[in-house]
Amino acid sequence: IEVVAEAGSLLVRGLRPPPIDGDTRAIRHLEIPYGRFERRVQLPAGLYELESREAVDGCLQIVLRKHGERP
């Protein structure tokens, strides 16, 4: 997963692999799409720096710091 803080937005893109290889099994119904994805999230006014990103219990947790602020 790639995460980039751009001017005014946060860009998240990556690749979600299929849940199985497909050689020996067949999927009858799948509600979670797989393949390449890209999402752009608008941010409030200001410049932001990506402080951290990590997967927590299957969710991507992103921490941004407003440019110039101290922890």
HELIX and SHEET records of a PDB file:
SHEET    1   A 3 GLU A   2  GLU A   6  0                                        
SHEET    2   A 3 SER A   9  ARG A  16 -1                                        
SHEET    3   A 3 GLY A  35  GLN A  42 -1                                        
SHEET    1   B 2 TYR A  48  VAL A  56  0                                        
SHEET    2   B 2 CYS A  59  LYS A  66 -1                                        
END                                                                             
